[in-house]
């Protein structure tokens, strides 16, 4: 290998075996200037366990190989035509413009975007991704992450420019920052936690689908989902849930956590498909949209209250549906051939209409509004 310093530029060129290694015994290496790895595909710069910091630009035309060490790129990073290869759980810290990450082999790595100004996130598949520093980092395309995603230090991750989607296999965490989700459909298989002290997640469009098994949902008091879908496994709400759009349980269970009886505030429609379950526990759940549990399971026979607060809404139930307390404080009616069973108290301060052919079964009722039960086949 040939290494030469030209002005403030460190050039590495292939002359023999094409390998240049920063060894395991060297704790840190600072390159005070530019790093150029030349000879496309043949020259390899390997960090192993060391920390390498390049204060100038980094131009990778050959291969940058990172094992368990850290490579800090303080200025522009460009691997166009080159390779960035992780062989272990190393780290790449990108503190300026990222032109291209080249042919990117993620391994079990962590990549951090931490420029103090705006950055564009390159279109590769990441393992762990950290969005850092008080600036906006914008996805250049749909974002595919096979590990965890973390937003910290008041950073903003924006998907909204072209409404790109997020496909996340691991955990979603905002310790301090903002997720601008746009109108895309985002799939998260890990735990969801936006509870950071200054975590911002307040979408007015788009859908988050939680598709992993045995995961938790933890939200900051001021945050909300727009549309939320539960697609597999059990999702346990660690605190109150605020959803400004619709809630759909297509498979799996949404559990409001027995020990805390967390509440659900839902502005849109509520629906459960055939393999879905809503475990309401003892909280008070406000639903402003239509209620449709005809395909799934909702059995809250000993505790909890569902409040239907929307105007001119429909109630569609199924064989595995039982309310404990049901409150109608606006106007609602049964739809299709549906029976309503209330094990606790039915409270009607608005208007509830039980349509012809439907059956209302209850233990107790308080009616200060209007309860209409059609005599044609209804009880």
C-alpha positions in Angstrom: 0.0 0.0 0.0 1.2 3.5 -0.6 0.3 6.3 1.8 1.3 9.9 1.1 0.5 13.3 2.4 -0.2 16.0 -0.2 -0.8 19.3 1.5 -3.6 18.5 3.9 -4.7 15.4 2.1 -3.9 11.8 3.0 -4.0 9.7 -0.1 -4.1 5.9 0.1 -3.3 4.0 -3.2 -3.0 0.4 -4.0 0.5 -0.9 -4.5 0.6 -4.6 -3.6 -2.0 -6.1 -1.3 -4.2 -3.0 -1.2 -4.8 -3.0 2.6 -4.2 -0.3 5.1 -5.1 -1.1 8.7 -5.5 1.0 11.8 -4.8 -1.8 14.3 -6.5 -2.9 17.5 -3.7 -1.5 19.7 -4.2 2.1 18.4 -7.0 3.7 20.5 -7.5 6.8 18.3 -6.2 8.3 15.0 -6.8 11.8 13.9 -6.4 12.7 10.3 -6.0 16.5 10.2 -7.2 17.1 6.7 -8.7 15.1 3.9 -8.8 11.3 3.5 -8.8 9.8 0.0 -9.0 6.0 -0.5 -8.2 5.5 -4.2 -8.2 2.6 -6.7 -11.9 1.7 -7.0 -12.6 -1.7 -5.4 -9.0 -2.6 -4.5 -7.8 -0.4 -1.8 -9.1 -1.1 1.7 -8.9 1.2 4.7 -9.7 -0.8 7.9 -10.3 0.7 11.3 -10.7 -2.5 13.4 -11.4 -1.4 17.0 -9.8 2.1 16.7 -11.5 5.5 16.6 -10.6 7.4 13.4 -11.5 11.0 13.0 -11.1 12.8 9.7 -11.3 16.6 10.1 -11.4 17.2 6.4 -13.4 15.5 3.6 -13.6 11.8 3.2 -13.5 10.4 -0.4 -13.9 6.6 -0.5 -13.3 5.1 -4.0 -12.0 1.8 -2.7 -13.3 0.3 0.6 -13.8 1.7 4.1 -14.0 -1.3 6.4 -15.1 -0.8 10.0 -15.1 -3.6 12.6 -15.9 -2.6 16.2 -14.3 0.9 15.9 -15.7 4.3 15.1 -15.1 6.4 12.0 -15.9 10.1 12.5 -16.3 12.1 9.3 -16.2 15.8 10.3 -16.7 17.2 6.8 -18.2 15.9 3.5 -18.4 12.1 3.1 -18.5 10.7 -0.4 -18.2 6.9 -1.2 -19.5 7.2 -4.7 -18.2 4.2 -6.6 -16.7 2.8 -3.4 -17.7 0.5 -0.5 -18.5 1.0 3.1 -18.4 -2.3 4.9 -19.1 -3.1 8.5 -17.8 -6.5 9.7 -19.0 -6.0 13.3 -20.9 -3.6 15.5 -18.9 -0.5 14.6 -20.0 3.1 14.2 -20.0 5.7 11.4 -20.6 9.3 12.6 -21.5 11.7 9.7 -21.1 15.4 10.7 -21.5 17.1 7.4 -22.9 16.5 3.9 -23.3 12.9 2.9 -23.0 12.7 -0.9 -23.2 8.9 -1.2 -22.5 5.9 1.1 -21.6 3.8 -1.9 -22.2 0.0 -1.7 -23.2 -0.2 1.9 -22.9 -3.4 4.0 -24.5 -2.6 7.3 -23.5 -5.6 9.5 -24.6 -4.8 13.1 -23.5 -1.2 12.8 -24.8 2.2 14.1 -24.8 5.2 11.8 -25.3 8.7 13.2 -26.2 11.8 11.3 -25.1 14.6 13.7 -24.4 17.8 11.7 -25.4 20.9 13.5 -27.2 21.9 10.3 -29.6 20.2 7.9 -28.6 16.8 6.4 -30.1 14.5 3.8 -30.2 10.8 4.8 -28.7 8.6 2.1 -30.8 5.9 0.6 -29.3 2.7 2.0 -30.5 0.0 4.4 -29.3 0.8 7.9 -28.9 -1.4 10.9 -29.2 1.1 13.8 -29.7 4.8 12.9 -29.3 7.8 15.2 -30.6 11.2 14.3 -28.7 13.7 16.3 -28.2 17.5 16.9 -30.8 20.3 16.7 -31.4 20.3 13.0 -33.6 18.6 10.4 -32.5 15.4 8.8 -34.5 14.6 5.7 -35.0 11.2 4.2 -33.9 11.0 0.5 -36.2 8.0 -0.1 -38.2 5.4 1.8 -36.2 4.6 4.9 -35.3 1.0 5.7 -33.8 0.2 9.1 -33.2 -3.3 10.3 -32.2 -2.3 13.8 -33.3 0.6 16.0 -34.1 4.2 15.3 -33.3 6.9 17.8 -33.9 10.7 17.7 -31.9 12.7 20.2 -30.6 16.2 21.1 -33.6 18.0 19.6 -33.1 16.6 16.1 -35.9 16.3 13.6 -36.4 13.4 11.2 -38.5 14.5 8.3 -40.3 12.0 6.0 -42.7 14.6 4.7 -40.9 16.2 1.7 -42.1 13.4 -0.6 -44.1 11.5 2.0 -41.6 8.7 2.2 -42.3 5.6 4.4 -40.4 4.2 7.3 -39.9 0.4 7.6 -38.3 -0.2 11.0 -37.5 -3.7 12.3 -36.4 -2.6 15.8 -37.4 0.0 18.4 -38.5 3.6 17.7 -37.3 6.0 20.4 -37.5 9.8 20.7 -35.4 10.9 23.7 -35.4 14.5 22.5 -36.5 15.5 19.0 -39.3 15.5 16.5 -40.6 12.9 14.0 -42.3 14.6 11.0 -44.0 11.7 9.5 -45.9 13.2 6.5 -48.7 11.2 5.0 -46.8 8.0 4.5 -47.6 4.6 6.0 -44.9 3.6 8.5 -44.3 0.1 9.8 -42.6 -0.4 13.2 -42.0 -3.9 14.5 -40.3 -2.9 17.8 -41.4 -0.9 20.8 -42.7 2.6 20.2 -41.5 5.3 22.7 -41.9 9.0 22.0 -42.0 9.9 25.6 -38.7 11.9 25.7 -38.9 15.2 27.6 -39.1 17.2 24.4 -40.2 14.4 22.1 -42.4 15.7 19.3 -44.8 13.6 17.4 -48.1 15.3 16.4 -49.0 14.2 12.8 -52.1 15.4 11.0 -52.0 12.6 8.4 -50.4 9.2 7.8 -50.5 5.8 9.5 -48.3 4.1 12.0 -48.6 0.3 11.9 -47.2 -1.6 14.9 -46.5 -5.1 13.6 -44.2 -6.8 16.1 -45.0 -9.3 18.9 -45.3 -8.4 22.6 -44.3 -4.7 22.3 -45.1 -1.5 24.2 -46.4 1.9 23.3 -45.1 4.8 25.4 -46.2 8.3 24.5 -45.4 11.8 25.6 -48.4 13.7 27.2 -48.5 16.2 24.3 -48.1 13.7 21.5 -50.6 11.9 19.3 -50.9 9.4 16.5 -53.0 10.2 13.5 -54.0 6.7 12.2 -52.8 3.8 14.3 -53.0 0.2 13.2 -52.2 -2.9 15.3 -51.2 -5.7 13.0 -49.8 -8.5 15.1 -48.9 -9.5 18.7 -49.9 -7.8 21.9 -49.2 -4.0 22.2 -49.4 -2.7 25.7 -50.1 1.0 26.2 -47.8 2.2 29.0 -49.8 5.4 29.3 -52.8 7.2 27.8 -53.2 7.0 24.0 -54.2 10.0 21.9 -55.2 9.2 18.3 -56.5 12.0 16.0 -57.5 9.7 13.2 -58.6 6.1 13.1 -57.6 3.0 15.2 -57.6 -0.3 13.4 -56.8 -3.7 15.0 -56.4 -6.1 12.1 -54.6 -8.8 14.2 -53.2 -9.0 17.7 -54.2 -7.2 20.8 -54.2 -3.6 22.1 -54.1 -3.8 25.9 -54.6 -0.6 27.9 -52.6 -2.2 30.9 -54.5 -3.5 33.9 -52.1 -2.0 36.5 -52.7 1.5 35.2 -56.1 1.5 33.4 -54.8 3.8 30.7 -57.3 5.8 28.6 -57.9 6.0 24.9 -58.9 9.3 23.2 -59.9 8.6 19.6 -61.1 11.2 17.2 -61.8 8.8 14.3 -63.3 5.4 13.7 -62.6 2.3 15.8 -62.5 -1.1 14.1 -61.5 -4.6 15.0 -61.0 -7.3 12.3 -61.5 -11.0 12.8 -58.3 -11.8 14.6 -58.0 -8.5 16.6 -58.8 -7.9 20.3 -59.2 -4.7 22.3 -58.5 -5.2 26.1 -60.0 -2.0 27.5 -59.2 -2.6 31.2 -60.7 0.0 33.7 -60.1 3.2 31.9 -62.5 5.7 30.3 -62.2 5.6 26.5 -63.6 8.4 24.4 -64.5 7.5 20.8 -65.7 10.2 18.5 -66.0 8.1 15.3 -68.0 5.0 14.3 -67.6 1.9 16.4 -67.1 -1.4 14.5 -66.0 -4.5 16.4 -68.0 -6.9 14.4 -65.0 -9.0 13.3 -63.0 -9.1 16.5 -63.1 -9.4 20.2 -64.1 -6.7 22.7 -65.2 -8.1 26.1 -65.0 -5.6 29.0 -67.4 -7.3 31.3 -66.2 -6.2 34.7 -64.7 -2.7 34.3 -64.1 0.2 32.1 -66.2 2.8 30.2 -66.6 3.5 26.5 -67.9 7.0 25.7 -69.3 7.5 22.2 -69.1 11.2 21.7 -69.5 11.7 18.0 -72.6 12.9 16.1 -74.6 10.6 13.9 -72.3 7.6 14.4 -73.0 3.9 14.1 -72.4 1.0 16.4 -71.6 -2.3 14.8 -71.0 -5.2 17.2 -70.2 -8.9 16.9 -70.6 -12.1 18.8 -67.6 -11.5 21.0 -68.5 -7.9 22.0 -69.7 -6.9 25.5 -69.5 -3.4 27.0 -69.2 -2.9 30.8 -70.2 0.8 31.0 -71.4 2.5 27.8 -72.1 6.2 27.6 -73.7 8.0 24.6 -73.4 11.7 25.0 -74.1 12.7 21.3 -76.0 10.6 18.8 -75.5 7.0 17.7 -77.5 4.1 16.3 -77.0 0.4 15.7 -76.1 -0.6 12.1 -77.1 -3.8 10.3 -78.1 -6.7 12.5 -76.3 -5.8 15.8 -77.0 -6.4 19.4 -75.7 -4.3 22.2 -74.9 -5.9 25.6 -74.0 -3.7 28.5 -72.9 -5.5 31.7 -72.6 -2.3 33.8 -74.5 0.9 33.2 -75.8 2.4 30.0 -75.8 6.2 30.2 -77.6 8.2 27.5 -77.3 12.0 27.7 -77.6 12.3 23.9 -79.6 10.0 21.6 -79.2 6.3 21.1 -81.3 4.4 18.6 -81.6 0.6 18.6 -82.6 -0.2 15.0 -85.3 -2.7 14.0 -84.1 -6.3 14.6 -81.4 -5.3 17.0 -81.4 -6.2 20.7 -80.3 -4.2 23.7 -79.4 -6.1 26.8 -78.5 -4.2 30.0 -78.3 -4.3 33.7 -78.8 -0.7 34.5 -79.5 2.5 32.7 -79.5 6.3 33.2 -81.2 8.2 30.5 -81.3 12.0 30.5 -81.4 12.2 26.7 -83.3 10.0 24.2 -83.3 6.1 24.0 -85.2 4.8 21.0 -85.9 1.1 20.8 -87.9 0.1 17.7 -90.6 -2.4 18.6 -90.1 -4.4 15.5 -88.2 -7.3 16.8 -86.1 -5.4 19.4 -85.9 -5.7 23.1 
